[in-house]
């Protein structure tokens, strides 16, 4: 992932494999998620926002927690989950292997 200060909602949605409406919905559900908006309302996500979104995605999609459960987990544990990092690594490995297979 290239290092930028701000990412668009489309870029972040692609990183997480979700649609942009999901990100906007999570923004209404998690008070700590507040991307910067310009005068036109265009969202710009920081690296910190993306890390929070990755945790929300992991807790709701991978662990199967409800939004309330994810909110409680984030409130109780500010450190990233080690399992989340393993899942992310495995997803990257899967993408790489699929690319290798396609190139054969």
N, C-alpha and C positions, 0 to 999 in steps of 0.2 A: 504494500500500500504506500503510495507516495505521501510525503509529509507536506501538508498544507495547514494553514491556520483555520480556514473555514471550508466546510463542505456543503454542497446543496442538498436539498431533501432527496432529490433523485439519486445522487451519488450514495447517500447514506442508505437509502432503501435498497439499492443494488448490493451494497456491502453486506447487508443483513439478510437479503433474500426475501424481503417483504415489500408490500406496496406502500406508496406514499400516504395513503389514507390511514394505514395502520400507525404510522409514525405520528400523524396529526392526532389520532385518537389517543395514543399513549401520552402525548403531550397534555391532553386534558385530564388524564388519570393520575399522572405522577408529577407532583408539584415541583420536584427538583429538576425536572426536564424543562428547560426554558431556553430554546435556541434564540439567537439574536435575530430580530426581524428588522428589515429596512422599512422605509416609508411606504413602499408598495406591499409590504407584508411578506416578502420573500424571506424564507427561513435560511439561516446560516448556522450550521452545527460545528461546534468546537470538538477537539479530540476528547475532552471531558464528557461532552454530551453523547458522543459516539460510544464511549465506554459504558455509560449508564444505559444506553439503548441496547448494547450487547448483553448486559446483565439482565435487563428486562426481557429481552428475547429469549435468553437462556432459561430464565426462571419460568416463563409462561409456555414456551414452545418445547423446550427440551425436558424440563422437570415436570411440566404439566400443572404448575401452580395457577390458581386463580389470580386475578388482578389484586385482590385483597391480600392473598398469600404472598405474592411477589412484593407488594408494598411493605408488608410486615418484615419479610426477609431482608429487603434493602435497608429498612429502618434499623434492624437488629445487627446487621453485619455489613459494615462499610467496606471491608476488604473483598476483592474479587474472589470468586469461588475457584478453587484449583480445578475442579471438574470442568468448569466452563472453559478454562484454558486448554484442557485436554480435548474437549469436543471441538473447539476452534481449530486446533492443530490437526485433528483427524479430518475435519472438513477440507482444510487446505490440502492435505495429503490426497484426499479423494479427488479433488479438482485436478491436481497434478497428474494422478494416475489416469484419469479420464483423458487428459490431454495427450499423455504418452500413448495410450491405446489408440486414439484417433490418428496419431502421427505414424502408426505402424503400417 
